[in-house]
Amino acid sequence: MELSTRYSPQDTEPKWYQYWMEHHYFHSEPDDREPFTIVIPPPNVTGVLHMGHMLNNTIQDILIRKARLEGKNACWVPGTDHASIATEAKVVQMLRERGIKKGDISRDEFMQYAWEWKEKYGGIILDQLKKLGASCDWQRTRFTMEDSLSKAVIHVFVDLYKKGKIYRGLRMTNWDPAAQTVLSNEEVIYKEEHSQLFHIKYLLENADSEGIIIATQRPETIMADTAIAVHPEDERYKDWIGKKVLIPLINKPIPIIADTYVDREFGTGALKITPAHDQNDYAVGERHHLPVVDILNADGSLNENAQILVGEDRFVARKKIKKLLEESGNLVKIEDYKTNIGHSERTDAVVEPRLTLQWFLDMKDFAKTALHAVKSGEVTFYPENMWNMYYNWLNEDNVRDWCISRQLWWGQRIPAYYFLGISTPKGEGVRFFCCGNGGRSFGASKGKNWKSRTNT
């Protein structure tokens, strides 16, 4: 037999990979050898692998093969991740291309399309890993929404809830108007972008021309302002504190307050406070007991609270507000500047700060445990300087509670219900939240008056 002078991967690689698979060379069973295990960071079932996956999986394959050569019981566990936000966005796009709107179908129907997507693209991803020659134990392939793993998620949720680590609260959160769901802080990617700073004059109440100028990059939210804040030690405005100004275009009076949060050197030293649409403003609003006026719908369009431009997309409204402010004489000037804008990691939509009722995981004790594991030497980093980044992530000044709920159909469902069977004298349903394994309640039977609130 003549040996070819050229290597033909399409002939050689499938042949030998199939031989390895038939002889179970990658399969592992527990024995007396030293174990060496890698659980693959599961790629999302949202398409195909990219070069980042190639690099990551090549490194894992090198490590697992090295362990086998060293006589260790090496096991590389493969699998895929359901990736709730990214996958739901892809399925919604697929439905749109078929002329179907998500809002026109039921959750069960939507889930059928979602599983269709998973079976198609999840299989492609696993096949790509095989084409790479990845020496995974394919008999152990897992999917993060398979029944056994979903049950494990419910079990952990209930356990943490019982321990007081999971709670539900009204908090300022990151909102993705494209996916129409809340995001965790880790799912927001900040990008430096060119923006504009609008200098807008708010006239003093009962005055003809006297007013205070604020600088904002979001003129479309002025209708949600509930105060103008100045620094208490700023001599320019000390006589203004306690007075009222009128919001341009809607002439709504709001107070001028003093707060040390205001940076006297930025812009004009006066700051519009919009508690419903800015996390820092929300904190200022809480300190001064300001009302919260939400003018945005879930999709980022203006709602009736805005009073003007109702139904317009937020960015379209920004352009129109600019023109209206010019016409009214309230727009003093516009400056170009650079700023960091938060985008959704999955849809790339500009993230909106939004006050929503969500489920959170208290992270303080978890962070302490994770830090101790490295400080004690139980866990080591290669290279060692990665410890600095790890510490920065987990030190108590930077740890924030993790928002774990999502407003989606695709994904594990939170096992919570509320009871509508009891009414107050005003006729309002009294809500009781409970958690149970598989959605069963503790200390109460789930009858006809229990309504599921189990979306992720």
N, C-alpha and C positions, 0 to 999 in steps of 0.2 A: 504493500500500500504506500503510495507516494504522499509524503507530508507536505501540506500546503505551505507556500512561502509567505502567505499573508494570513493574519489572524482575522477570522470572521466571527464577530461577536454574536450575530443573529443565528449562526449555526451552533456555535460552541456553548454559549451561556445557557440557553434554555435546556439543552441536553443534560449538562452537568447539574444544573439547579434541580431539574426533575429527579435526577439520580440521588442527590442529597435528600430531597423530600421523601422519596420512596424508602430510603434507608433510615429515615427519622434521625438524621445526624444533628438536627437542631433541637430535638425534643429532650426535655430534662425531667427526671423524677427524683424526689428527695432520696438521698443516700448518705453515706458516711463522709463523703468528700466535703471540702470547704465550699459553702455556697457563694455564688457570685451572681447577683440578679440585677437586671436593668428593666424597669418598667418604662416603655416608650412614652415620651410626651405625646399623647395622642393627637395626630393631625385632625383638623376640622373637616367634616364631610361637606365642604362648601365648594369643591372643584377638584383641582389637581395639585400635586406637590410643586413647590418652587425651589429655587437654589438654596434657600435657607434650610429647607427640610433635607436637601441632599447633603449639605455639610454636617448638619446635626446627626443624621442617621449614619453617615459614614464614620463619624467619631465613635458612636455607640457600637457599631459593628466591629471596629478595630478593638475596642475594649473587651467586648464579649468574646471575640476570637482569641485574643491574647489570654484571657482567663481559661479558655478551653485548653490551649496549649500548655498552660501551667498546671493542668490536672484538676482544676476546680470544677465544681458542678455549676456550669454557667447556664443561665436561663434569661433569655431576652423576651419579655412579654409584649406582644404587639396589640394594637387596637386603634380605634378611632373615637373622636369626640363629637357629641351631637351639636355642640357650638350653637346654643339656642338663638342668639341675636343674629349672627351671621347667616345661619341656615334658614331661619324664618324669612330674612330679607331676600335670600336667593329664591325661596319658594314663592314668596309674594311676587317677585319679578317674573318667575316662570308662569304663574297664573295670569299676570297682567298680559304677557305675550300671547296667552291663550284666550284672552278676552274675559277673564274671570276676576272679579274683585273679591278680596278677602272678606269684606264686610257683607257680601251677598251669600256666603256659604257658612255652614255650621262648623264648630270646632272639630267634630268627628270627620267631616269631609275634608277640612284643611289637613288634618293629621294623615289622612290617606295619601294626599299629595306629598306631604313632607316625608313619609316613609318611602314613597316612590323615589324621591330625590336621594334619600340616604342610600337606598339599595344600589342606585346607579353610580353615584359618585364615591360612596364609601368603598365599593368594590374596585373602582378605578385606582384609588389611593393604595389599597393593599396590593393590587397587581403591580403598581409602580415600584413599591418597596421590594417586591420579589424580583422585578427586572433589575433592580440595583444589586441583587445578590444578598440582600439583608438576611442574616442567619437567625431570624426570629423563630421562636417556638410557635408555629402557626396553629398547633392544636389548642393553644391557650388564648387565641384571639378574642378580644373583648370589645364591647361597644358601650359607651357610658350611659345609654338609655335602655340597655337590655334589662329584663325583669329583675334579675338578681342584684344588679348594681342600683337600679331604681329603688328597690326595697332597702338596700343599704343606706341610700341617701335619706329615705324617710326615717329609718331607725336612728341615724345620727342626728337628724333634725329634732326628733322627739326627745332624744337624750339631752341634747344641748338646751332645748326649751325647758325641760324639767329642772336643769341645773341653773336656770336663770341667765343663760348666755345668749339666748335669742329673745328679742323683744320686737314689738311693733310700735312705730312712732311716726308722728308728723314732723318731717325734717326737710330742710333744703337739700335737694338732690340734683344730680346731673340728668338731664332729660334729652333723649335722642328723638327729635321731631320726625325723622324719617322712619325709624323702626317703631316709634311711639311707645318707648319703654324707658324706664330709669336705667342708669348705668352706675357701676361702681367707679370710684376714683381711678382705679387702674385701667379702666376701659376708655379713658379720655386721653387723647394724644394732643399735646400743645404744639402749635406751629407758629413760627414768627411770620407775620403777614403785614402788608401795607394797609393802613387804615386811615380814617379821618377823625379828627377831633372837632366836634361842633361846639362853638361858643354861642350859647343861647341866653337871651335876656329874659328874666322873669320880673315882670313889673310888680312894684310894691302895691299892695291892696289900697285902693282909694287914692292912687297917685297917677298922674298923667304920663310921666316919662321916667321917674326915678325907679331904678330896679337893680337887681343883682345878677351877675353873669356867671353861669356855670359852664364847665367844659365836659362833654360826654361823647363817646363814640357810638352811643345807642339812642339817637333822637326818637326812634320809634317807640321807646318805652316811657317817654315823658308823661304820658297820660296815666301811668301807674305810679308816678311820684307821690310820696306822702309827706315829704319834708325837704328842705334845703339845709344842709349842715355846714357849719363853719367851725374853725378851731376856736376854742374859748379864749385863747390868748392872742388871737389875730386882731390887731388894733383897727384894721380896716372895717371890720364888721361888728365890733362890740356893741354898737348902738342899734344893730339890726336884729340881734337875738331876741326872740319873743314876738317879733312882728310876723306878718303874713305876706306872701307873694302869690301871684296868680300863675297857674300853669298855662303856658302859651297854648293857643288854639282852642282850649276848652274852658279857660278862665276859672278854674277850680282853685280856691284858696288853700294854701298849705303853709305850715309854720316854718320859721327859721330857727333851727336848734343848734346848740353848741356841743361838739364831741371831739375828743382828742384823736379819734381815728382819722380825721381830715388832715391831709398833707398840705400845709400852707404853701409849699413851693410848687405844687403841681397845678397846672392850669391857672385858674383864677383864685384858687384857695377856697372856693365854694363848691360843694358837692351835692348833686341831686341824690336823694335817698329813695330807692325803689325796692322795697323789701321783697316783693314777689319775684324779682328777676335778677337778683344779685346776692350771692351768699354773704358778702361782707355787709351789704346794706341791710340784709335780714337781721344780722347780729345787732347793728345800730338801731334798727327798728324795735327789736325786743327791749333794748336798754331804755328807749324813750316811749315805749308803749304805742308805737305807731300802727295804724291799720295796714293790712296787706291787701293790695289791689292787683289781682292777676288779670292781665289783659290779653293773654295768649291762649289759644286752643292747643290741644295736644299735638296738632300737626304744624304748629308754628305760625298759624294765622291769627289775626287780631279778632278778639271776641267783643261782645257788646259792652263790656266794661271800658273799652277804649273810647267809646262814644263816637269816634270818627274812624274812617277807613276800615270798618268792620268787614271781616272776611278776607282782607288782603294778606298776602304772605308777608312775613316780618321784614324781608329784605326789599320787597316791592314797596312796603309801607315806609321804609327808611328813605327811599328816593322821593316818595310823594311828600313825606313830612318835611324834607329839606326844602322842597318848592313852596309848601305852605308857610314855612317859617320865614322864607325870603319875602313872600308876599305880605306877611303880617308885620314885617319889620323886626321880628324877634331874633333873627339869625344875624349875629354880629360878625363872625368870620369862621372860616374852616381852615384847619391846619392838617398837613400830612404828617403821619408819624407811624412808627412800627410798634406792634404789640403782639403778644402771644394769644392766640385764639384756640380754644379747646374744640377738638373734633372727635366724633365717635370713632372708636377704633375699628368698628365693623362696617358702618355705613358711610363714614367720612362726613356726615352732616355736622354742622356747627351746633355744639351742645348748648342747651338752654338751662340755666339754674331754675329749678322749679320746686315749689313746696308741695310735697306729695306724702301720702301715708304708705310706708314701706316696712318691710321686715329687715332687721339688722342683727349682726352677730358682734357681740362685744369682744374686741380683739386684744384687750390689754394683757390678760393673763397668757394668752397664746403667744403674744410677742415676747413676754418675759421668758417663757419656756424655751422658745426658739433661740433667743439670745444666750441663755444659760448653756444650751447644748454646745454652742461654739466656744463660749468663754471657758467652759470646763475641759475642752479638748475632745469631747465625745464626737463632734463633727469638725472636720478640717476642710479648708478651702485650698484649691489649686487653681490659679496662683494665690498666695496668701493675701495679696493686697485687695482681693475681692471682699475681705472682711470689712473693709472700710465702708463699702457700698451697702453691705448687709446690715451693718450697725446703723447706718443712716436711715435705712428703711424702717428698722424696728425699734429705734429708741423712742422713749415715751412721748417725746415732743412731736413725733411725726405719725404715730399710730392713730388711725381713725377707725371707728366701727365700720364694718363691712356691710354694705347694702346687698342683701342676698336675693331679694325678690325682683321679678321682672314681669312686665305686662305683656306676656307672650303666650301663645298656644303650644309651641314646640319646646319641650323641656320637662324636667321633673316638676311635679305640682306640689305646692305647699299644702300640707294636710290640715287646713284650717277651715272652720265653718262658723257662721253666725246664726243666732236663733232669732226668728221673727215672731215667735208665738206670744210674747208679752208686750203689752203696750203701756206707755205712760199716759197720764191724763191728757197730754197733748197729742196722743196718738202716734208717738214716735216709737219705732221698734227698738227694744233694748238689745244691744249686741253682746254676745258672750263669745270669746275666742277660746278655742281649745285645740289641742293637738293630739293625735293618736296614731298608732301604727296602722298604715294603710288607710288613713282618713277616719278611723274610728275615734269617737270622743271618749274622754275619761269621765266616769261618774255620771254619764247621761247617755240615753239612747238616742240614736240619730233617727228621728221620725220625719213626718212630712213637713214639719216646720223648720227643719235644718236646711239651710241654703249653702251650697258649696262656694267657697272662696279660694279654690285651689289652683288658680292660675299661678304660674311661676313668677 
